[in-house]
Every structure is written in C-alpha cells, then in structure tokens.
Amino acid sequence: MEKVQTPHVQQVISYLAASGLDVGLLINFGTTSLQHRRIFPPKAVQSSPVFQTRKRRLQSVKSVDES
C-alpha cells in the first residue's frame, strides 16, 4: 500500500464506532518512510447513543483495571 486511502480510514472509523474509543491510529509500513494518521470518529458517531454506551462501558473497565 503506497498511500493511506479512504477505505482504510473508513475501516478505522467503523472500529472506533464499534469499540467506543475516542481515537484510532492508522499506520502504513508499506512505504519507504512511515506514514501515520490519527483518526477521530465523526460527530454523528460520537453523539450516537450506542457509541456513548460503549464509551461508558470502556471507561468503567479502565477504572476497574486501575484500582
């Protein structure tokens, strides 16, 4: 893969929506120099009730792990 393309970004956004994570990192090792992009879910995904529920669950798991 020479360049990060739209389908790759869309896949990361899908993973973010499914997981409730706030940011994803897309890394391309297939070029002579490393390419990377930070991907944030769109506002429509962030405001969805499903995303908010998953985000709360993820935060509760993190707080249990920290204690």
Summary of the structure (lengths in Angstrom):
residues: 67
radius of gyration: 14.3
end to end distance: 41.9
largest distance: 43.4
contacts: 155
relative contact order: 0.19
helix: 54%
strand: 15%
